[in-house]
Amino acid sequence: GIAEDGYRLILNCNPHGGQEVYHIHMHLLGGRPLGPMVLS
């Protein structure tokens, strides 16, 4: 499971998170290799 292999937790909020209606939006990604992190 993802507990052994690891996971990535992504939080998006406000304009720089790509939002028009501001709220916390979270993604928990795991289950397969995810590749490098993307920073912009």
Secondary structure, 3 states (H helix, E strand, C coil): CHHHHCEEEEEECCHHHCCCCCCCEEEEEECCCCCCCCCC
